[in-house]
Amino acid sequence: ITVKAQTASELGIEKVEFYVDNELKETLTEEPYQWLWDETAFSTHTIKVTAYDIITGNTATDEQTVWIFNL
């Protein structure tokens, strides 16, 4: 699964973190903010993405539960 994050901030984005079931999997500091989740998985999992503002440290988070079957 390719997980993509669209971000917008007048101040800029410091980093974007990608989580699966609350376990940090990837941290990106440059666009495009997308991560390829390619590990063995079978069942439902929660994918969460958190973006951090570069100046103030404000964050925005979104998450979605997905069904994955990847052997």
N, C-alpha and C positions, 0 to 999 in steps of 0.2 A: 504494500500500500504506500503510495506517495502522499504524505501529509503536507499540505501547503497552508501557510499563514499569510494573510493579507494584513498589513499594518499601515497605520497613518498617524503621524505625529509631527506637529510643526517644529518641535525641538529635535526630532530624530530618534531613532531606535538604537538602544545600546546592545540589546541581545534578545533573542527569542529562544525559549526552551521548549522542548518536546518531551512529553511524559507518556508512558503507558502504565496504567494502573498505579499512578503516583510514583513511578520509578523514572528518574531522569534518564533519557536515552540520547539526547543530542542538544547541543547549544550552538546556535549560529549567530554570528555578529555582522554578517553581510547578506544583502539580498542576492538571489531569491531565497526567501525563508521557506525552504521545503526540505523534507527529510524522507528518505526511503526506509520504511520499516520492513525489513526482510530478515525475519527470523522465524523459526518454527513456532507456530501458534495455531490453536484450534479452539474456538469458543468466543464468547463475548469479552471485550476488553474496553476500557475507557481510555481514550486518547485526550490529552489535555495539552494546550499550548498557552504559554505565558509570554507576553512581550513586555519589555522594560524600557521606559522612557530614558533617554540619555542624560538629561539634565536633572530632573526632579526625582527620578526613581519610581515614578508612578507605574503601575502595572495594569495590564488588561489580560484576562484569562477567558478562554473558551474551552469547552470540552464536549465530547460526543462519544457515546457508546456505539461500538461497531462489532459486527460479527466477522471473524477472520478465519480462514482455512488456508494455511500455508505450511506445506510439509517440506 
